[in-house]
Amino acid sequence: MIDTAAIRRPVPPKVVILHPHAGAATDPLRAHPPHLPGVVVTGCDRAPGLALARRDTAIGIWWRDPPPVVALLDQAPETALPDGRLTVEADSAMIAAAAQKLVGTGHLEPPTAQALIADITRVLTRFAAMSRAHHLAIRLEVVSGPACRRFHQDHVRARLLCSYRGPGTELAPATVDRDAGPAALCLGAGHVAVLRGHRHPLGAGRVLHRSPQGVTGKRLLLAADADPDCSC
């Protein structure tokens, strides 16, 4: 867990604590995301860590503008996309080396590869710090179709998800029909989500997630778990 004492009180102005909203199921990709209880949406890279420190939140989202690498990856051929997984110590040097190795499993043009390495390193270094992880299990994988059709929660302590190509994760309240319910919030490419799982001391919370539905073409997804083998 992150050090809750290190989080300023009151919550910084950029942090928006979401509450129920009648229009949540419509226009999920608008500039101002719809409200969903238990979710923190932020404009900075630090505040998603609130999801690991506040009992009343379950998921923190860095709702950023797409980094330049997203447009570069959209232009890359599907056969050039990287696909691999590694478990590494959660220090900045090891994370940077892992990013380089994972991106090297593909055949991207050098500018695209370097931009992807840099962004993955930044995102995972921040995740390691906010989760106080000793190790990260990292996946950079090509996904065809909806890998998870059903709304669910994960048996992890904390997980990071970021789609670099194609739409991102879909979220819904725990009361949704897990097999057929609509998403209340859909992440876009480049958005970074940090999720609590069942192995977190605060529990998984009241928000479910699934892979985006109705996707054509291949997505490139970054996923990382904090201390995957711990007993916490």
Disulfide bonds with the S-S distance in Angstrom:
none
